[in-house]
Each structure stands twice: as C-alpha cells, then as structure tokens.
C-alpha cells in the first residue's frame, strides 16, 4: 500500500513529466513569437533576393546592349572581334 511519502513522490514526478495547461500556453506563445520572427526574416530575405535578381537582370541587359554596340563599332571600323 502507498503511504503519504510515496504519494508525494508520485505527485512530484508527475509535475516533472507532464506539463500543465499554463506551461503549454507559455510554450505556444513563445513558439508563435519565434515563428513570427522567422517569418519576418524570411520575408526580408526574399525581398532582398528579389531586388538582387532584378538588378542582375538589368545589368545583364546593359552588358548585352554594350556588347552589341561594340560589335557595331568594330564592324564599321573593319575590326574583327573574337570571343
């Protein structure tokens, strides 16, 4: 049969193993804050990546345009350009 000391040990063990509703609420709040922070970070990174992609696209078009101009100039001057 369980005596008073054994019951107290079981109660103490239950507190360490099982979480309470308050513990779960605190964990859920922390989880939501962490997720919100992560979501904001990913959004900021995606914005920067999109801006970088657009800049690289514009730079590529600029280089192609300059390349075309150089080929036209070389053709008018009678110079053969090789890559």
WOTABEL-V239531 format. One record per backbone hydrogen bond with DSSP energy under -0.5 kcal/mol. NH is the residue of the N-H (numbers start at 0). CO is the residue of the C=O. Records with the same first field share a line. If there is no record, write none. Layout:
# WOTABEL-V239531
NH: CO + CO
This chain:
# WOTABEL-V239531
6: 2
7: 3
8: 4
9: 5
10: 6
11: 7
12: 8
13: 9
14: 10
15: 11
16: 12
17: 13
23: 19
24: 20
25: 21
26: 22
27: 23
28: 24
29: 25
30: 26
31: 27
32: 28
33: 29
34: 30
35: 31
36: 32
37: 33
38: 34
39: 35
40: 36
41: 37
42: 38
43: 39
44: 40
45: 41
46: 42
47: 43
48: 44
49: 45
50: 46
51: 47
52: 48
53: 49
54: 50
55: 51
56: 52
57: 53
58: 54
59: 55
60: 56
61: 57
62: 58
63: 59
64: 60
65: 61
66: 62
67: 63
68: 64
69: 65
70: 66
71: 67
72: 68
73: 69
74: 70
75: 71
76: 72
77: 73 + 74
78: 73
80: 78
